[in-house]
Amino acid sequence: MYYRLCNNSVYKLNTKFILSKKNRIFVHVFQEKGDGMKNVTLCAMLLMFAMASVSVARTLKVGASYEFASFAQAANQAAAGDTILFFDSPITQSSYISDLRGTADLPIVISSGTGDYILFSGGGSAFQLSNPANLHISRLAFEGQTQNGVNIDDGGDFSNPALNITFDDCKWLGMNASGNNDCLKMSGVVNFAITNCSFADGSAGGSIIDMVGCHDGIIEKNVFRNGGSNSIQAKGGTKNIQISRNLFVNGGLRALNIGGSTGMEYFRPLDAPAESEEIIVFSNIFFGSQAPFAYVGTRNSKVINNTIINPDKWVIRILRENNHAQMQFDAGNEFSNNIVYLSNAAAAPSINIGPNTLSEAYSFRNNLWYNHENFDWISPNVPVSELSSIRGIDPLFTNLADSNLIPVQNSVIKGSAYVNNYAKYDYYGNKFGNPPSIGAIEIDASSIEENNISQNIIISPNPAQNSININYNNNSKYYIEIININGQIVIEKREIISNENIDISHLAIGTYLLLIESGGRKIPKLFIVNR
């Protein structure tokens, strides 16, 4: 074969095609010298071509009527670029899978073959992936596990982490456990993303997402309902995690446990100076939970531009639970630009400060604190002098009873936050203004692009008796879930259209959360059934 290269010289090349054990074709190209041809350096393009491999991706189908009877069988044959699709639901068999590894350019995709969610039901764990890399997991659901719903780990080799793992559009529907059991357990996972997922009904003594020694991750655009101990825990040396644009409803004793208490032998790396570092939390909405935030042996962690509604007991806990000499004291932690809308239940005190915490090293600034049950309350027990705080002034949500948390245009929060390097986009994905508004939602009209969707969705009547009508001013089809006070999904509809009536005659009297999914965003609305 002859090729004219980028230096306009002509070279004769020999090419070999070698079939690998997993049906991969590797192309080896080299220059043949002689025949009077000039021995010159190949250009960079040729070198890249000579090192390239050609991959033939496969689809591995799992189900009773397909080639593979189990996830483990398909995973044993999978290679970079392959797709594993499930067709049977529910799947009741647990799987332990080791070394399932794609590449950065050719990840292994694990998903539903039917379009609907594939349910993994029961078992100790749905599956445990040990030492995986470059996986994209989507359209799976998990329910009723007794240990951990899903377990991802580095196989105990701290020098070779689980790498590049994505969960997108998955559902965790509830654990069948009450101890220290997690919906999603991750140990030693680096470069990961958890997006557009929903989590419900965590174990009473566990976390919904538990990270031990995980680094460089994003947890974004998810819904967390009814956490046990925590919705999200970041401990054991966990570092550089972004938690943004999520909705937390009754997130547990500590919706976010930023830090924790870990045996020193489990830290990744072993010489980490704190339980967690650089956990960045912004543009989230919190309803309830005993305490939305707990800083527990963390350093340089930031909670910025969030909206907190009616925490049960405290707004913040500042604690130290790991007193090992290796653990440095808190430093560089921040709580800024947040709306705190609370009742008397979380007013005295608003912040629980434990011993040995160095709380005086924290930074508080530009927060709005408002007690809607006591208009004269202006005294959260902030441990330092707070800069530019707003106290005792109603943020003026458009309609809190309907979960419309967009403040009105003349709200005091408009332009009252400080410009920072973390919260660039609000809960709806719109850019914050300059200066930004306080809270999770930007109200500067020049910045709003799409959050008027929430304003234009109307549930009527509200309160309702036997049916509700959902009205909005466009032709889109939305996915909805209606959730009761116990966090159970009582109605689920894949597609609704404007002015559609939904039968709720079978629902008990009470308050319900309606989640409307639009373009990857989950919009919360509340309505009441009263007969």
C-alpha positions as CSV (number, residue, x, y, z in Angstrom):
1,M,0.0,0.0,0.0
2,Y,1.4,3.4,-0.9
3,Y,0.4,6.6,0.9
4,R,1.2,10.3,0.2
5,L,1.8,11.9,3.6
6,C,1.7,15.5,4.9
7,N,5.2,16.3,3.7
8,N,4.2,15.3,0.1
9,S,6.6,12.3,0.1
10,V,5.4,8.9,-0.9
11,Y,5.9,5.9,1.5
12,K,5.2,2.2,1.1
13,L,3.4,0.8,4.1
14,N,2.8,-2.8,5.2
15,T,-0.5,-3.3,7.2
16,K,-1.4,-6.3,9.4
17,F,-4.8,-7.1,10.8
18,I,-4.8,-9.2,14.0
19,L,-8.0,-10.6,15.6
20,S,-7.9,-10.4,19.4
21,K,-9.5,-12.7,21.9
22,K,-12.5,-10.5,22.2
23,N,-13.1,-10.0,18.4
24,R,-11.2,-6.7,18.3
25,I,-9.3,-5.8,15.1
26,F,-6.0,-4.1,15.7
27,V,-4.3,-2.4,12.8
28,H,-0.5,-2.3,12.8
29,V,1.1,0.0,10.2
30,F,4.8,0.5,9.7
31,Q,7.2,2.0,7.1
32,E,9.0,-0.3,4.8
33,K,12.5,1.0,4.1
34,G,14.5,0.3,1.0
35,D,13.5,0.3,-2.6
36,G,15.3,3.6,-3.0
37,M,12.8,5.4,-0.8
38,K,14.0,8.1,1.4
39,N,14.2,7.3,5.1
40,V,12.6,10.4,6.5
41,T,10.6,11.0,9.7
42,L,6.9,10.2,9.5
43,C,4.6,13.1,10.2
44,A,2.5,13.3,13.4
45,M,-0.6,12.2,11.5
46,L,1.1,8.9,10.5
47,L,2.2,8.2,14.0
48,M,-1.3,8.7,15.3
49,F,-2.6,6.3,12.6
50,A,0.0,3.7,13.4
51,M,-1.1,3.6,17.0
52,A,-4.8,3.5,16.3
53,S,-7.1,0.5,16.8
54,V,-10.3,-0.2,15.0
55,S,-13.0,-1.5,17.3
56,V,-16.1,-3.4,16.4
57,A,-18.7,-2.6,19.1
58,R,-21.3,-5.2,20.0
59,T,-24.7,-5.2,21.7
60,L,-24.9,-7.9,24.4
61,K,-28.5,-8.7,25.2
62,V,-29.4,-10.1,28.5
63,G,-32.7,-12.0,29.1
64,A,-34.3,-15.4,29.0
65,S,-34.8,-15.2,25.2
66,Y,-31.4,-13.8,24.4
67,E,-27.8,-14.7,24.2
68,F,-26.9,-14.0,27.8
69,A,-28.9,-15.3,30.8
70,S,-27.3,-12.9,33.4
71,F,-25.5,-9.6,33.8
72,A,-22.4,-11.5,34.9
73,Q,-22.3,-13.6,31.7
74,A,-22.6,-10.6,29.5
75,A,-20.0,-8.6,31.5
76,N,-17.5,-11.5,31.2
77,Q,-17.6,-11.0,27.4
78,A,-17.9,-7.2,27.2
79,A,-15.1,-5.1,26.0
80,A,-14.6,-1.4,25.4
81,G,-17.3,0.1,23.2
82,D,-19.9,-2.6,23.9
83,T,-23.4,-2.1,25.1
84,I,-25.1,-4.4,27.6
85,L,-28.9,-4.3,27.4
86,F,-31.4,-5.9,29.7
87,F,-34.8,-7.1,28.5
88,D,-36.4,-9.0,31.5
89,S,-37.8,-7.1,34.5
90,P,-37.7,-7.7,37.4
91,I,-34.2,-9.1,37.8
92,T,-33.9,-10.9,41.1
93,Q,-30.4,-12.3,40.8
94,S,-27.5,-10.4,42.4
95,S,-24.2,-10.1,40.5
96,Y,-20.6,-9.5,41.5
97,I,-18.6,-8.3,38.6
98,S,-14.9,-7.5,38.6
99,D,-12.8,-5.6,36.1
100,L,-15.5,-4.5,33.7
101,R,-13.5,-1.7,32.0
102,G,-14.2,0.3,28.9
103,T,-11.9,3.1,27.8
104,A,-12.3,6.9,27.9
105,D,-13.1,7.0,24.2
106,L,-15.1,3.7,24.2
107,P,-17.1,3.3,27.4
108,I,-19.2,0.3,28.1
109,V,-22.9,1.2,28.2
110,I,-25.3,-0.6,30.5
111,S,-29.0,0.1,30.0
112,S,-32.5,-1.0,29.3
113,G,-33.3,-2.7,26.0
114,T,-37.0,-2.1,26.3
115,G,-37.1,1.7,26.8
116,D,-38.7,1.2,30.2
117,Y,-36.8,1.1,33.4
118,I,-35.4,-2.4,34.2
119,L,-36.1,-3.2,37.8
120,F,-33.5,-5.0,40.0
121,S,-35.6,-6.4,42.9
122,G,-34.3,-7.8,46.1
123,G,-31.1,-9.6,46.9
124,G,-28.2,-8.4,49.0
125,S,-27.2,-5.9,46.3
126,A,-28.5,-5.5,42.8
127,F,-24.9,-5.7,41.6
128,Q,-21.4,-4.9,42.9
129,L,-18.9,-3.6,40.4
130,S,-15.3,-4.0,41.6
131,N,-12.5,-2.2,39.9
132,P,-14.6,-0.9,37.0
133,A,-13.7,1.9,34.5
134,N,-15.5,3.9,31.9
135,L,-19.1,2.7,32.4
136,H,-22.3,4.6,31.5
137,I,-25.3,3.2,33.4
138,S,-28.9,4.3,32.6
139,R,-32.6,3.4,32.7
140,L,-32.2,1.0,35.6
141,A,-34.3,0.9,38.8
142,F,-33.4,-0.7,42.2
143,E,-35.7,-1.8,45.0
144,G,-35.7,-4.0,48.1
145,Q,-32.0,-4.8,48.5
146,T,-30.9,-5.8,52.0
147,Q,-27.2,-4.7,52.0
148,N,-26.5,-1.9,49.5
149,G,-28.6,-1.2,46.5
150,V,-25.6,-0.9,44.2
151,N,-22.0,-1.1,45.2
152,I,-19.1,0.4,43.2
153,D,-15.5,0.0,44.6
154,D,-11.8,-0.1,43.7
155,G,-11.4,-3.7,44.8
156,G,-9.3,-2.7,47.8
157,D,-6.5,-1.4,45.6
158,F,-6.2,2.2,46.5
159,S,-3.7,2.9,43.8
160,N,-6.1,1.8,41.0
161,P,-9.4,3.5,41.6
162,A,-12.7,2.8,40.0
163,L,-12.7,5.3,37.2
164,N,-15.1,7.3,35.1
165,I,-18.5,5.9,36.2
166,T,-21.8,7.6,35.1
167,F,-25.3,6.9,36.4
168,D,-27.9,8.8,34.4
169,D,-31.7,8.5,34.6
170,C,-31.8,5.7,37.1
171,K,-34.2,5.1,40.1
172,W,-33.6,3.9,43.6
173,L,-37.1,3.0,45.0
174,G,-36.3,2.0,48.5
175,M,-34.2,-0.4,50.6
176,N,-35.3,-3.5,52.5
177,A,-33.0,-2.7,55.4
178,S,-32.8,-0.5,58.5
179,G,-29.1,-0.5,59.4
180,N,-26.0,1.1,57.9
181,N,-27.1,0.1,54.4
182,D,-26.8,2.5,51.4
183,C,-28.8,2.9,48.2
184,L,-25.5,3.6,46.3
185,K,-22.3,2.8,48.0
186,M,-19.1,4.1,46.4
187,S,-15.6,3.4,47.7
188,G,-12.5,4.7,45.8
189,V,-14.4,6.0,42.8
190,V,-12.7,8.8,40.8
191,N,-14.3,10.9,38.0
192,F,-17.9,10.1,38.3
193,A,-21.3,11.7,37.5
194,I,-24.7,11.0,39.0
195,T,-27.3,12.9,37.1
196,N,-31.1,12.9,36.5
197,C,-31.7,10.1,39.0
198,S,-34.3,9.8,41.7
199,F,-33.7,8.2,45.1
200,A,-36.3,7.3,47.8
201,D,-36.7,5.6,51.1
202,G,-33.1,5.1,52.3
203,S,-32.3,2.7,55.2
204,A,-32.9,4.4,58.6
205,G,-29.2,3.9,59.5
206,G,-27.7,4.4,56.1
207,S,-27.1,7.0,53.4
208,I,-28.7,7.2,50.0
209,I,-25.3,8.0,48.4
210,D,-22.3,7.1,50.5
211,M,-18.9,8.1,49.3
212,V,-15.7,6.8,51.0
213,G,-12.5,8.2,49.5
214,C,-14.1,9.3,46.3
215,H,-12.7,12.2,44.2
216,D,-13.7,14.5,41.4
217,G,-17.4,13.8,41.0
218,I,-20.6,15.6,40.1
219,I,-24.1,14.9,41.7
220,E,-26.5,17.0,39.8
221,K,-30.2,17.3,38.8
222,N,-31.4,14.5,41.1
223,V,-34.3,14.1,43.5
224,F,-33.8,12.7,47.0
225,R,-36.8,11.7,49.1
226,N,-36.9,10.3,52.6
227,G,-33.2,9.8,53.5
228,G,-32.3,7.7,56.5
229,S,-29.2,9.0,58.3
230,N,-28.2,11.0,55.2
231,S,-29.1,11.7,51.6
232,I,-25.5,12.2,50.7
233,Q,-22.4,11.4,52.8
234,A,-18.9,12.4,51.7
235,K,-16.2,10.9,54.0
236,G,-13.0,8.9,54.2
237,G,-10.9,11.4,52.3
238,T,-13.5,12.3,49.7
239,K,-12.5,15.4,47.8
240,N,-13.6,17.7,45.0
241,I,-17.3,16.8,44.7
242,Q,-19.9,19.2,43.2
243,I,-23.5,18.8,44.5
244,S,-25.7,21.0,42.5
245,R,-29.3,21.6,41.3
246,N,-30.8,18.8,43.3
247,L,-34.1,18.6,45.2
248,F,-34.1,17.2,48.7
249,V,-37.4,16.3,50.4
250,N,-37.1,15.0,53.9
251,G,-33.5,14.3,53.3
252,G,-32.9,12.4,56.6
253,L,-31.2,13.3,59.9
254,R,-28.5,15.1,57.9
255,A,-29.5,15.7,54.2
256,L,-25.8,16.4,53.4
257,N,-23.2,14.9,55.7
258,I,-20.2,16.8,54.6
259,G,-17.6,14.6,56.3
260,G,-18.3,11.8,58.8
261,S,-16.4,9.3,60.8
262,T,-14.2,6.7,59.0
263,G,-11.7,4.1,60.1
264,M,-8.3,5.4,59.2
265,E,-7.5,2.2,57.2
266,Y,-10.3,3.0,54.7
267,F,-9.1,6.5,53.8
268,R,-8.2,7.2,50.2
269,P,-5.5,8.4,50.2
270,L,-4.3,7.0,53.6
271,D,-2.7,10.3,54.5
272,A,-5.8,12.5,53.8
273,P,-5.9,15.4,56.3
274,A,-9.7,15.4,56.7
275,E,-12.8,13.4,56.3
276,S,-13.6,15.5,53.3
277,E,-12.3,18.5,51.4
278,E,-13.7,20.8,48.7
279,I,-17.3,19.6,48.8
280,I,-19.1,22.3,46.8
281,V,-22.9,22.6,47.3
282,F,-24.9,25.1,45.3
283,S,-28.3,25.7,43.7
284,N,-30.1,23.0,45.6
285,I,-33.6,23.1,47.2
286,F,-34.2,21.5,50.6
287,F,-37.6,20.8,52.2
288,G,-37.4,19.5,55.7
289,S,-34.8,17.1,57.2
290,Q,-33.6,17.3,60.8
291,A,-30.6,19.3,59.5
292,P,-30.0,20.0,55.8
293,F,-26.3,20.4,56.3
294,A,-23.7,18.9,58.6
295,Y,-20.0,19.9,58.4
296,V,-18.3,17.0,60.0
297,G,-14.5,17.2,59.9
298,T,-14.3,18.9,56.5
299,R,-12.1,21.5,55.0
300,N,-12.6,24.1,52.3
301,S,-16.2,23.0,51.7
302,K,-18.7,25.6,50.4
303,V,-22.5,25.8,50.7
304,I,-23.6,28.6,48.4
305,N,-26.9,29.8,46.8
306,N,-29.3,27.2,48.2
307,T,-32.9,27.5,49.3
308,I,-33.8,25.8,52.6
309,I,-37.4,25.4,53.6
310,N,-38.6,24.4,57.1
311,P,-35.8,22.2,58.5
312,D,-37.1,20.1,61.4
313,K,-34.5,20.9,64.1
314,W,-31.4,22.7,62.9
315,V,-30.3,24.4,59.7
316,I,-26.6,23.5,60.2
317,R,-24.6,21.2,62.4
318,I,-20.8,21.8,62.9
319,L,-19.3,18.6,64.3
320,R,-16.1,16.7,64.8
321,E,-16.5,12.9,65.0
322,N,-13.1,11.7,64.0
323,N,-10.5,12.8,66.6
324,H,-7.5,10.9,65.1
325,A,-4.3,13.0,65.3
326,Q,-4.0,12.9,61.5
327,M,-7.3,14.9,61.2
328,Q,-6.7,18.6,60.9
329,F,-9.2,21.1,62.2
330,D,-11.9,22.7,60.1
331,A,-10.7,25.5,57.9
332,G,-11.9,27.3,54.8
333,N,-15.6,26.2,55.2
334,E,-18.3,28.6,54.0
335,F,-22.1,29.2,54.2
336,S,-23.1,32.0,51.9
337,N,-25.9,33.4,49.6
338,N,-28.5,31.0,51.0
339,I,-32.2,31.6,51.8
340,V,-33.1,30.0,55.1
341,Y,-36.9,30.0,55.5
342,L,-37.6,28.4,58.9
343,S,-40.1,27.9,61.6
344,N,-39.8,28.1,65.4
345,A,-38.8,24.4,65.3
346,A,-35.3,25.3,64.0
347,A,-34.9,28.7,65.5
348,A,-33.4,28.0,68.9
349,P,-30.7,27.2,68.0
350,S,-30.5,27.2,64.2
351,I,-26.9,26.0,64.3
352,N,-25.7,23.0,66.4
353,I,-22.0,23.4,67.3
354,G,-20.2,20.5,68.8
355,P,-16.9,20.4,70.7
356,N,-13.4,20.7,69.1
357,T,-14.8,22.1,65.8
358,L,-13.0,25.4,65.4
359,S,-16.3,26.9,64.3
360,E,-14.7,30.4,64.5
361,A,-12.8,29.5,61.3
362,Y,-16.1,29.4,59.3
363,S,-17.3,32.1,56.9
364,F,-20.9,33.3,56.8
365,R,-22.1,36.0,54.5
366,N,-25.0,37.3,52.4
367,N,-27.5,34.8,53.8
368,L,-31.2,35.6,54.3
369,W,-32.7,34.2,57.5
370,Y,-36.5,34.4,58.0
371,N,-38.7,32.8,60.6
372,H,-42.2,32.8,59.2
373,E,-43.7,31.9,62.6
374,N,-41.9,34.7,64.5
375,F,-41.5,37.9,62.5
376,D,-39.3,39.5,65.3
377,W,-36.8,36.7,65.2
378,I,-33.5,37.9,63.8
379,S,-30.9,36.0,65.8
380,P,-29.5,32.8,64.3
381,N,-26.5,31.7,66.4
382,V,-23.9,32.2,63.7
383,P,-20.5,31.5,65.4
384,V,-18.8,34.5,63.6
385,S,-19.6,37.9,62.5
386,E,-21.8,37.5,59.4
387,L,-21.2,39.9,56.5
388,S,-24.1,41.5,54.6
389,S,-26.8,39.2,56.1
390,I,-30.6,39.9,55.7
391,R,-32.6,39.0,58.8
392,G,-36.3,39.1,59.5
393,I,-37.4,40.0,55.9
394,D,-39.7,37.7,54.0
395,P,-38.1,36.5,50.7
396,L,-41.5,36.7,49.1
397,F,-41.8,33.4,47.2
398,T,-44.3,33.5,44.4
399,N,-46.4,30.7,45.9
400,L,-44.8,28.6,48.6
401,A,-48.0,26.6,49.1
402,D,-47.6,25.5,45.5
403,S,-43.8,25.0,45.9
404,N,-43.2,27.9,43.6
405,L,-40.0,29.1,45.2
406,I,-39.2,31.8,42.6
407,P,-39.2,35.0,44.6
408,V,-41.1,38.0,43.1
409,Q,-39.3,40.7,41.2
410,N,-39.3,43.1,44.2
411,S,-37.9,40.6,46.6
412,V,-35.0,41.8,48.8
413,I,-32.9,38.9,47.6
414,K,-32.5,40.3,44.1
415,G,-28.9,41.1,43.5
416,S,-28.1,40.7,47.2
417,A,-25.6,37.8,46.9
418,Y,-21.9,38.1,46.4
419,V,-20.2,37.0,43.2
420,N,-18.3,33.8,43.7
421,N,-16.5,31.2,41.6
422,Y,-18.8,28.3,42.3
423,A,-22.5,29.0,41.8
424,K,-22.7,30.0,38.1
425,Y,-26.1,28.5,37.3
426,D,-29.3,28.3,39.3
427,Y,-31.6,25.4,40.1
428,Y,-33.2,25.7,36.6
429,G,-29.9,26.0,34.8
430,N,-30.1,29.7,34.2
431,K,-27.1,31.9,34.7
432,F,-27.0,33.9,38.0
433,G,-27.0,37.6,37.6
434,N,-24.1,40.0,38.4
435,P,-24.5,40.4,41.3
436,P,-26.6,37.3,41.8
437,S,-29.7,36.8,43.8
438,I,-29.6,35.0,47.1
439,G,-30.9,31.4,47.1
440,A,-31.1,28.6,44.5
441,I,-33.2,30.5,41.9
442,E,-32.1,33.7,40.0
443,I,-34.8,36.3,39.7
444,D,-33.0,38.9,37.7
445,A,-35.2,39.2,34.6
446,S,-32.2,39.5,32.3
447,S,-30.9,36.1,33.4
448,I,-34.2,34.1,33.4
449,E,-34.5,31.8,30.4
450,E,-36.7,28.9,31.4
451,N,-37.7,29.0,35.0
452,N,-41.0,30.6,34.0
453,I,-42.0,27.0,33.2
454,S,-42.6,26.5,37.0
455,Q,-44.7,29.7,37.2
456,N,-46.9,28.7,34.2
457,I,-47.7,25.2,35.5
458,I,-51.0,25.4,37.4
459,I,-52.6,22.6,39.4
460,S,-56.3,23.1,40.0
461,P,-58.3,22.9,42.0
462,N,-56.0,23.1,45.0
463,P,-57.1,21.8,47.4
464,A,-58.7,19.0,45.4
465,Q,-61.1,16.2,46.0
466,N,-61.2,13.5,43.2
467,S,-59.2,14.9,40.3
468,I,-56.7,17.6,39.5
469,N,-56.1,19.4,36.2
470,I,-52.5,20.2,35.2
471,N,-52.4,23.2,32.9
472,Y,-49.4,24.9,31.2
473,N,-49.0,27.2,28.2
474,N,-47.2,25.0,25.7
475,N,-47.6,21.8,23.7
476,S,-44.9,19.8,25.5
477,K,-45.5,16.3,27.0
478,Y,-44.2,16.0,30.6
479,Y,-43.4,13.0,32.8
480,I,-44.9,13.3,36.3
481,E,-44.8,11.5,39.6
482,I,-47.1,12.1,42.6
483,I,-45.6,11.3,45.9
484,N,-47.3,11.0,49.3
485,I,-46.0,12.2,52.6
486,N,-44.2,8.9,53.2
487,G,-42.2,9.3,50.0
488,Q,-44.1,6.7,48.1
489,I,-44.9,7.2,44.4
490,V,-48.7,6.9,44.2
491,I,-49.2,8.0,40.6
492,E,-46.8,7.9,37.7
493,K,-47.5,9.0,34.2
494,R,-45.0,8.9,31.4
495,E,-46.6,11.6,29.3
496,I,-49.2,14.2,30.1
497,I,-50.5,17.1,28.0
498,S,-51.8,20.5,29.0
499,N,-55.3,20.5,30.5
500,E,-55.1,16.8,31.3
501,N,-57.2,15.6,34.2
502,I,-55.7,13.1,36.6
503,D,-57.9,10.9,38.8
504,I,-56.9,11.2,42.5
505,S,-60.1,9.7,44.0
506,H,-58.1,6.8,45.5
507,L,-55.7,9.1,47.3
508,A,-56.0,9.7,51.1
509,I,-56.5,13.2,52.5
510,G,-53.2,14.9,52.9
511,T,-50.5,16.9,51.1
512,Y,-48.8,15.5,48.0
513,L,-45.6,16.4,46.0
514,L,-46.0,16.5,42.3
515,L,-42.7,16.2,40.3
516,I,-42.8,17.4,36.7
517,E,-39.8,16.4,34.6
518,S,-39.0,18.8,31.8
519,G,-35.7,18.7,29.8
520,G,-33.9,16.9,32.6
521,R,-35.2,19.3,35.3
522,K,-37.5,18.2,38.0
523,I,-40.0,20.9,39.0
524,P,-41.7,20.4,42.4
525,K,-45.3,21.4,43.0
526,L,-47.5,20.8,46.1
527,F,-51.2,20.1,46.2
528,I,-53.7,19.1,48.9
529,V,-56.4,16.4,48.9
530,N,-59.2,17.4,51.1
531,R,-62.8,16.0,51.1
